[in-house]
Amino acid sequence: MTKAELVGKISRQTGIERSIVLHTVEAFMEEVKIQLGAGEDVHLRGFGSFLVKHRAQKTGRLLAKNTTIIIPAHNVPAFKPADVFVDKVKNSTLNK
């Protein structure tokens, strides 16, 4: 599902104009990015959590050049679904 399809579906279900739903979805995504960029996690009860995970410095290899490189420590975004979310996906009739 694309963002446009999601916006269309929410618009039809709620009766809210597409443009308002689009601005709302984009504002949500932007705020999640801002919070994660600031090192803050975003928790949505019943859905899941957007987390910032720290990756330690490590040694990597460039096989094409046969050299070793240092990959610096960095943060990466992650999503951890809520148990309710996981159960719904696991018990979906589409997967059986």
C-alpha positions in Angstrom: 0.0 0.0 0.0 1.3 3.4 -0.9 0.8 6.7 1.0 -1.7 7.8 -1.7 -3.7 4.6 -1.2 -3.6 4.9 2.5 -4.8 8.5 2.3 -7.6 7.6 0.0 -8.8 4.7 2.2 -8.7 6.9 5.4 -10.6 9.7 3.5 -13.3 7.2 2.4 -13.7 5.7 5.8 -13.9 9.0 7.7 -15.5 11.2 5.2 -12.7 13.8 5.6 -11.3 15.5 2.5 -8.3 13.8 0.9 -6.1 17.0 1.2 -6.8 17.2 5.0 -5.9 13.5 5.5 -2.8 13.9 3.4 -1.6 16.9 5.4 -2.3 15.0 8.6 -0.4 11.9 7.5 2.5 14.0 6.3 2.6 16.0 9.6 2.6 12.7 11.5 5.5 11.3 9.5 7.4 14.6 9.8 6.9 14.7 13.6 8.1 11.1 14.0 11.3 12.0 12.0 11.9 15.1 14.1 11.5 13.2 17.4 13.7 10.3 16.3 16.3 12.8 15.0 16.3 14.4 18.5 16.9 10.9 20.0 13.3 10.6 21.4 11.2 7.4 20.9 7.6 7.6 19.7 5.2 5.2 21.4 1.7 4.6 20.0 -0.3 2.3 22.3 -1.8 -0.7 20.5 0.3 0.0 17.4 4.0 0.0 18.2 7.0 2.2 18.9 9.4 4.0 16.7 12.8 3.7 18.3 16.3 5.0 18.0 18.8 2.2 18.1 22.5 2.8 18.6 25.0 0.8 16.5 28.5 0.6 17.9 31.6 1.2 15.9 32.7 -1.9 14.0 35.2 -3.0 11.4 34.1 -3.8 7.9 35.7 -5.0 4.7 35.6 -3.8 1.2 36.0 -7.0 -0.7 36.5 -5.4 -4.1 39.6 -3.5 -2.8 40.6 -6.1 -0.2 40.8 -3.4 2.5 39.5 -3.0 6.0 37.4 0.1 7.0 36.0 1.4 10.3 32.3 1.9 10.3 31.7 4.7 12.9 29.1 4.4 15.7 25.7 5.7 14.5 22.0 5.7 15.3 19.3 4.0 13.2 15.5 4.2 13.3 13.6 1.0 14.1 10.0 0.0 14.6 8.8 -2.4 17.3 5.2 -3.5 16.8 2.9 -3.8 19.8 1.8 -7.3 20.9 -1.8 -6.6 19.7 -0.4 -5.6 16.3 1.7 -8.8 16.0 -1.2 -11.0 17.1 -3.5 -9.4 14.5 -1.0 -10.1 11.7 -0.2 -13.6 12.9 -3.9 -14.5 13.1 -4.8 -12.9 9.8 -6.9 -15.2 7.6 -5.0 -14.0 4.5 -1.9 -15.8 5.7 -3.6 -19.2 5.9 
